[in-house]
Amino acid sequence: MKIAVLPGDGIGPEIVAQAVKVFDVLAKEGTPIELEYGDIGGAGYDSAGDPYPASTSALSRDADAVLLGAVGGYRYDSLPRPMRPEQGLLRIRKELNLFANLRPAVLYPELAGASSLRPEVVAGLDIMILRELTGDIYFGQPRGLRRTADGEREGYDTMHYCESEIARIAHVGFRTAMKRNKRLCSVDKANVLETSVLWREVVMEIARGYPEVELSHMYVDNAAMQLVRNPRQFDVILTGNLFGDILSDEASMLTGSIGMLPSASLDANGKGLYEPIHGSAPDIAGRNIANPIATILSVAMMLRHTFDDEVGASRVENAVRKTLAEGYRTPDIHQEGTLKVGTKEMGDAVVSRL
């Protein structure tokens, strides 16, 4: 396993260090693993004047998979947009053609009380949000800032999808649903956006090839409401880049903390970038209080989706479950009667059970 490790900014190095302990266990058991480190985001700008340095680009292209922490920080906010940390993340996704973003939202029984909703509403929650990652308004052209004829400042962006982009993510969505409960909800805004009209048409066309999957459609505003009203109605949610970004963060709070959700961003051949869905949280960086579980679970997703190691992935997930069942909690998920531990201690607890 040739893995590029990109810790990034803020709490990124702390949480990635705990996930790397999983690789250490696998290596001791005889799995050939090669880790090589690179900079991205603010760290890339600091080291090379670029949020996605050429050395990191070469490293990531050559690797079988990429493990990434988080990017961003307050001190980079004044940089020109092309130099901001987030541009490094967008560029690596685009360069590696990582178009399929899988974001599972699973509620562990021990954390039902930590959810923002009542336990009886979220008990048994298990949703897969599938977000298209390399198109939409984040990459559409033209975009920019300009002055109108009367001198007023104006910002503009272009939401754009072509048929082939929608079709390939739809196929991933239906194949994912086939492995789960065979229900797929496609989320769009077809009552307002021409892009969404095309999205819905293409998804319906692709659905004909998957007659066993029950397809439904939902406007994004209703989907946001339904996620907090009755989240268990969903199995697989298929949506575009912008809507998926928002809905997956909303879903994270149903599970107790955004620190619990991993993600996989895949190309057409299964090569992937794996990262927690949360940000760099610079306000808590270096304090040993960040939750590393999402990053550790991202390693489980890497084992499953890139290296086809279902046994290894299940081992990591079961180690997390056992750790939570035994009462270990970082501050974001701590409740009365449980053991509050730091980032490093949580990582050690999971690895010892692995």
C-alpha positions in Angstrom: 0.0 0.0 0.0 1.6 3.2 -1.2 -0.1 6.0 0.7 0.5 9.8 0.5 -0.1 11.4 4.0 -1.1 15.1 3.9 -1.7 16.3 7.5 -2.5 19.9 6.4 -3.4 22.6 8.9 -4.9 23.2 12.3 -5.8 20.0 14.0 -4.9 18.0 10.9 -1.5 16.8 12.1 -2.9 15.7 15.4 -5.7 13.6 14.0 -3.7 12.2 11.2 -1.1 11.1 13.7 -3.7 8.9 15.4 -4.9 7.4 12.1 -1.3 6.6 11.1 -1.2 4.3 14.2 -3.6 2.0 12.4 -1.1 1.7 9.6 1.6 0.9 12.2 -0.5 -2.0 13.5 -1.1 -3.4 10.0 2.6 -3.0 9.1 3.6 -5.0 12.2 1.2 -7.7 11.1 3.0 -8.0 7.8 1.0 -5.7 5.5 3.5 -3.9 3.2 2.8 -0.2 3.7 4.8 2.7 2.4 3.9 6.2 3.8 5.2 9.4 2.3 4.4 12.8 3.7 3.6 16.0 1.9 2.2 19.5 2.5 -1.2 20.9 1.4 -3.3 23.9 2.3 -1.7 26.5 4.5 1.2 24.1 5.2 1.9 24.0 1.5 1.8 27.8 1.2 4.2 28.1 4.1 6.7 25.6 2.7 6.5 26.3 -1.0 4.3 29.3 -1.5 1.5 27.2 -3.0 -1.4 25.5 -1.3 -0.9 22.5 -3.6 2.9 22.3 -4.2 4.3 20.5 -7.2 6.0 18.0 -4.9 2.6 17.1 -3.3 1.0 16.8 -6.7 3.6 14.3 -7.8 3.4 12.4 -4.5 -0.4 12.2 -4.7 -0.4 11.1 -8.4 2.1 8.3 -7.6 0.3 7.0 -4.5 -2.4 4.3 -4.4 -4.4 6.4 -1.9 -4.2 9.7 -0.1 -4.9 10.4 3.6 -5.6 14.0 4.3 -6.2 15.8 7.6 -7.7 19.3 7.1 -6.9 22.6 5.5 -7.4 26.3 6.4 -6.6 28.8 9.1 -7.4 32.4 10.1 -4.0 33.7 9.2 -4.5 32.7 5.5 -7.8 34.6 5.0 -6.1 37.7 3.6 -4.2 35.8 0.9 -5.3 36.1 -2.8 -7.9 33.4 -3.5 -5.6 31.2 -5.6 -3.2 31.0 -2.6 -5.8 30.2 0.0 -5.6 26.7 1.7 -9.0 25.6 0.4 -7.7 25.9 -3.2 -5.2 23.1 -2.5 -8.1 20.8 -1.6 -10.1 21.8 -4.8 -7.0 21.3 -7.0 -6.1 17.8 -5.7 -9.7 16.7 -6.2 -9.8 18.0 -9.7 -6.3 16.8 -10.7 -6.9 13.2 -9.4 -10.5 13.3 -10.9 -12.0 12.3 -7.6 -15.6 12.8 -8.6 -17.4 10.5 -6.2 -17.5 11.6 -2.5 -18.9 9.0 -0.1 -19.9 10.4 3.3 -21.5 7.8 5.6 -23.6 9.2 8.6 -23.9 6.4 11.1 -25.1 6.8 14.7 -23.3 4.6 17.2 -25.9 3.5 19.9 -23.6 4.9 22.6 -23.8 8.4 21.1 -27.6 8.6 20.7 -27.7 11.1 23.6 -25.0 13.3 22.0 -27.1 13.8 18.8 -28.8 17.1 18.3 -32.1 15.2 17.9 -34.0 13.0 20.3 -32.6 9.4 20.6 -35.9 7.9 19.3 -35.6 9.9 16.1 -32.0 9.0 15.3 -31.6 5.5 16.7 -30.4 3.2 14.1 -29.4 6.0 11.7 -27.3 4.7 8.8 -27.2 7.0 5.7 -24.7 7.2 2.8 -24.5 10.7 1.2 -23.0 10.5 -2.2 -21.8 13.9 -3.4 -20.5 14.7 -6.9 -17.2 16.4 -6.2 -15.5 17.8 -9.3 -18.3 19.8 -11.0 -21.1 22.2 -10.1 -20.7 25.9 -9.0 -17.4 25.2 -7.3 -15.7 24.7 -10.6 -18.0 26.4 -13.1 -16.8 29.1 -15.4 -17.1 32.1 -15.7 -16.8 33.3 -12.2 -15.2 36.3 -10.5 -15.7 39.8 -9.1 -16.3 42.8 -11.2 -17.8 46.3 -11.3 -21.2 46.9 -12.9 -21.8 49.8 -15.3 -22.8 52.0 -12.4 -19.7 51.1 -10.4 -21.3 48.7 -7.9 -19.3 45.6 -7.0 -20.7 42.3 -8.2 -19.8 38.7 -7.6 -20.8 35.9 -10.0 -20.5 32.1 -10.2 -21.7 29.6 -12.7 -23.5 26.3 -11.8 -22.7 23.8 -14.5 -23.1 20.1 -15.0 -22.8 18.1 -18.2 -24.7 14.9 -18.9 -21.6 12.6 -18.6 -20.7 14.0 -15.2 -24.2 13.4 -13.8 -24.4 9.9 -15.4 -21.1 8.7 -13.8 -22.0 9.8 -10.3 -25.5 8.4 -10.7 -24.1 4.9 -11.6 -22.0 5.1 -8.4 -25.1 6.0 -6.5 -27.2 3.1 -7.8 -24.4 0.6 -7.3 -24.0 1.8 -3.7 -27.7 1.5 -3.1 -27.6 -2.1 -4.5 -25.2 -3.0 -1.8 -27.4 -1.5 0.9 -31.2 -1.3 1.2 -31.8 -0.5 -2.5 -33.3 2.9 -1.9 -31.8 6.0 -3.5 -33.1 9.6 -3.1 -31.8 12.1 -5.7 -31.7 15.6 -4.3 -31.8 18.7 -6.6 -33.6 22.0 -7.1 -35.3 21.2 -10.3 -38.2 23.7 -9.6 -35.7 26.6 -9.9 -32.4 25.5 -11.6 -31.9 24.4 -15.2 -28.9 22.4 -14.0 -31.1 20.4 -11.7 -33.6 19.8 -14.5 -30.9 18.1 -16.4 -29.7 16.3 -13.2 -33.1 14.8 -12.6 -33.6 13.7 -16.3 -30.2 12.0 -16.4 -30.7 10.2 -13.0 -34.1 8.9 -14.2 -32.5 7.6 -17.4 -29.7 5.8 -15.5 -32.3 4.4 -13.1 -33.7 2.2 -15.9 -30.6 0.0 -15.6 -31.2 -0.6 -11.9 -34.8 -1.8 -11.6 -34.3 -3.2 -8.2 -33.5 0.2 -6.7 -36.4 2.4 -5.5 -35.7 5.9 -6.8 -37.2 9.0 -5.3 -36.5 12.7 -5.8 -36.5 15.6 -3.3 -35.8 19.3 -3.5 -32.8 20.3 -1.4 -34.7 22.5 0.9 -37.1 19.7 1.7 -34.2 17.3 2.1 -32.6 19.6 4.7 -35.9 19.6 6.6 -36.4 15.9 6.3 -32.9 15.1 7.7 -33.9 16.7 11.0 -37.6 15.6 10.9 -37.2 11.9 9.9 -33.6 11.0 9.0 -34.1 7.3 9.0 -36.3 7.5 5.8 -33.0 7.9 3.8 -30.7 5.1 2.7 -28.5 6.6 -0.1 -28.7 10.3 -0.9 -27.3 11.3 -4.3 -26.7 15.0 -5.0 -24.4 17.6 -6.5 -21.4 19.3 -5.1 -22.9 22.3 -3.4 -26.0 20.6 -2.0 -23.9 17.6 -0.9 -21.5 19.9 1.0 -24.3 21.4 3.0 -26.4 18.3 3.6 -23.5 16.1 4.8 -22.5 18.7 7.4 -26.1 18.8 8.6 -26.2 15.0 8.8 -23.0 15.0 10.8 -24.7 16.6 13.8 -27.3 13.8 13.8 -24.5 11.4 14.7 -23.4 13.4 17.8 -20.4 15.3 16.3 -18.9 16.3 13.0 -15.8 14.7 14.5 -17.3 11.3 13.8 -17.8 11.3 10.0 -15.2 10.0 7.6 -15.3 10.4 3.8 -13.9 8.8 0.7 -13.4 10.7 -2.6 -12.9 8.2 -5.4 -11.9 8.2 -9.1 -13.3 5.8 -11.7 -10.7 3.1 -10.7 -11.1 3.2 -6.9 -8.1 5.4 -6.1 -9.2 7.7 -3.4 -8.5 10.6 -1.1 -9.7 9.9 2.5 -10.4 12.6 5.0 -12.7 13.6 7.9 -15.4 15.9 6.7 -14.7 18.5 9.4 -12.4 21.5 9.0 -9.1 22.4 10.5 -10.5 23.9 13.7 -7.6 26.3 14.3 -9.1 27.5 17.6 -8.5 24.1 19.2 -5.3 23.1 17.4 -2.5 21.9 19.6 -4.7 21.4 22.6 -5.1 17.6 22.3 -8.9 17.8 22.4 -9.9 17.1 18.7 -11.8 13.9 17.9 -9.6 11.6 15.7 -12.4 9.0 15.1 -13.5 10.4 11.7 -9.9 10.2 10.5 -9.4 6.7 11.8 -12.7 5.7 10.2 -11.4 7.3 6.9 -8.6 4.7 7.1 -11.3 2.0 7.3 -12.9 3.4 4.2 -9.5 3.4 2.4 -9.0 -0.3 3.2 -12.5 -1.1 1.9 -12.7 1.0 -1.2 -9.2 1.3 -2.5 -7.5 -1.9 -1.2 -10.6 -4.1 -1.2 -9.8 -5.2 2.3 -13.2 -5.7 3.9 -11.8 -7.7 6.8 -9.3 -4.9 7.7 -12.0 -2.2 7.3 -14.3 -4.1 9.6 -11.6 -4.6 12.2 -11.0 -0.8 12.4 -14.7 0.0 12.6 -15.2 -2.7 15.3 -12.2 -1.3 17.3 -13.9 2.1 17.2 -17.3 0.6 18.3 -15.6 -1.2 21.2 -13.8 1.9 22.3 -17.0 3.9 22.4 -18.9 1.0 24.1 -16.3 1.1 26.9 -17.0 4.7 27.5 -14.1 6.6 25.9 -15.1 10.1 24.8 -13.3 13.2 23.4 -14.8 16.5 24.6 -17.1 16.9 21.6 -19.0 13.7 22.5 -18.5 13.6 26.2 -21.5 12.9 28.4 -21.9 12.5 32.1 -20.7 9.0 33.2 -18.2 8.6 30.4 -14.4 8.9 30.4 -13.2 12.1 28.8 -9.9 11.7 27.0 -7.7 13.6 24.6 -6.9 13.2 20.9 -3.9 11.0 21.5 -5.5 8.9 24.3 -8.5 8.2 22.0 -6.2 7.1 19.2 -4.3 4.8 21.6 -7.6 3.4 22.9 -8.8 2.5 19.4 -5.5 1.1 18.4 -5.1 -1.1 21.5 -8.5 -2.6 20.7 -7.5 -3.1 17.1 
